[in-house]
Amino acid sequence: MPALVIGNPVDPTHPLFMARELAAAIPGARFAEVPSKSIDKAGYVRGVQDQIGAFLTGLLA
């Protein structure tokens, strides 16, 4: 099953290392790092949208 794991370096609830480990534990998962929402809200939203779009486009290709 396709999976996309998104993380950022300033997330105290879901630390970046845990996002990387989760992606590594799921066969075929893709990991994407985006800017922190608390530091750059517009960059975070754009990053999440871009990563989800790219992920879905890759599934349809």
C-alpha positions as CSV (number, residue, x, y, z in Angstrom):
1,M,0.0,0.0,0.0
2,P,1.5,3.4,-0.9
3,A,2.3,5.7,2.0
4,L,3.6,9.2,2.4
5,V,5.1,10.3,5.7
6,I,5.6,14.0,6.1
7,G,7.7,15.5,8.9
8,N,9.3,18.8,9.9
9,P,12.3,19.5,12.1
10,V,10.4,21.5,14.8
11,D,7.5,19.2,15.6
12,P,7.6,18.4,19.3
13,T,4.7,15.9,19.1
14,H,6.1,13.9,16.1
15,P,9.8,14.4,16.0
16,L,11.5,14.3,12.6
17,F,13.5,11.2,13.5
18,M,10.3,9.4,14.2
19,A,8.8,10.4,10.9
20,R,12.0,9.0,9.2
21,E,11.8,5.8,11.2
22,L,8.1,5.3,10.3
23,A,8.8,5.8,6.6
24,A,11.7,3.3,6.8
25,A,9.5,0.8,8.5
26,I,6.7,0.9,5.9
27,P,7.8,-1.0,2.7
28,G,7.9,1.4,-0.2
29,A,6.9,4.5,1.8
30,R,8.1,7.9,0.7
31,F,9.4,10.4,3.3
32,A,9.1,14.2,2.8
33,E,10.4,17.0,5.0
34,V,8.5,20.3,4.9
35,P,9.1,23.6,6.7
36,S,7.8,24.0,10.2
37,K,4.3,25.4,10.5
38,S,5.3,27.4,13.6
39,I,8.2,29.1,11.7
40,D,6.8,29.4,8.1
41,K,3.1,28.7,7.9
42,A,2.8,29.5,4.2
43,G,5.9,27.4,3.4
44,Y,4.4,24.6,5.5
45,V,1.1,24.6,3.7
46,R,2.8,24.9,0.3
47,G,5.2,22.1,1.2
48,V,2.5,19.8,2.3
49,Q,0.4,20.5,-0.8
50,D,3.3,20.0,-3.1
51,Q,4.4,16.8,-1.5
52,I,0.9,15.3,-1.5
53,G,0.4,16.4,-5.1
54,A,3.7,14.9,-6.2
55,F,2.9,11.7,-4.3
56,L,-0.5,11.3,-5.9
57,T,0.8,12.2,-9.4
58,G,3.4,9.5,-9.0
59,L,0.7,6.9,-8.1
60,L,-1.2,7.8,-11.3
61,A,1.8,7.8,-13.6
